[in-house]
Amino acid sequence: ICNISQIHNLLKLKCYVKHLIFVVLTTHALSGIIEKLSNNLLGHSKPKWREKMRRITIPLVVLFYLFSVLHLAAAQNEYIAIKSPSDGASVPERPIVEGKVKNNSAQVWVIVHPMETSDYWVQPSVTVRKEGRWRVQVYIGRPGNIDVGKHFEIMAVAIPEETLREGKVLETWPKAQSQSEVIEVIRK
């Protein structure tokens, strides 16, 4: 059984695989176009030319793929991480969540998901410090003892696609330029 962060990583891998397929097909199409152009210019295809194209195509595919994956990862990753609390920690009703974001001008929000519900709660706004560190006091469950022992997931997002505000209830994790790994905590 996969937890949310494992599923999130699998979706990223799926994106990379789709990207690889796109690059391979594009490179194959380009090599076909180049071969047709050379056939038109040279009259007919020579076996040496086909062999040279095969030798060139594979390295080109690898180079295009490496470049595109690095570009995709750089564009997709504003790098945001939750440093505290740790995954599996027992936390009080109002713990401090601390983290770091690569871009210290990024808008950062923390989302809490009570695992017994389908709600995702936007927490108070986060102030990002000069060096990219941030911290915010969040709500883990309802006041009192009603949620003691219950499990909650926490995720931080940088530069969300939709407008977020404290107390907003979402149907799923918000899409953003960068998302932290999901951590699970237990209310004590």
Phi, psi and omega in degrees: 000134181266140170273176186301317182293326177293320178296317179301316179294323177295322178295321176297316179299318177301320178297317179296320179295316177300321180295318178299315179300317178300315181295318180297313180296319179296314180297318178297317179297317179297319179294325177294319178296315179298319180296318179296319178297317180293324177297318179294321181284321184267352179100300178212159184285135177256143181304325180297320180297317179297319179296318178297319179297319179296320179293327182279324187297314184298310177299324178297317178300313181298314179297314178300317181296312180300315179298315183291322178294316178297319179295316179297316180296319179294318181290326185275338190251099170279356183054102174227139181216147172267124181265329182206138004284168180275161179299131179088001182289151170269130185229154176284182180298326182233069180282162172269129174255127181239149179198190181217142176231140183295316182266104185288357175259004181288145173279122184243137176227149175248137181240137178242131180242109172292123189291345177275357182232176176255016181267148177232112188263126176282130184269175179305153183298151184254138172258121180268127180281169184308318183272010177092357178281146178216159176204148181207145176268122186251172176253123176247094180083189183270158177300151180091200186260002186300329183254010178297133180087355181273156184260141180225147174253147179230136175222144173252143179232146176243133178055068180293152179285329180253160179286126179248153175211153180305134177088351179294136179255124182254163178270344181202176175299139180287146175284141183205165177298329179214141178230139176284170169295150177278132173248152178248134177232161179241128180289130177251000000 
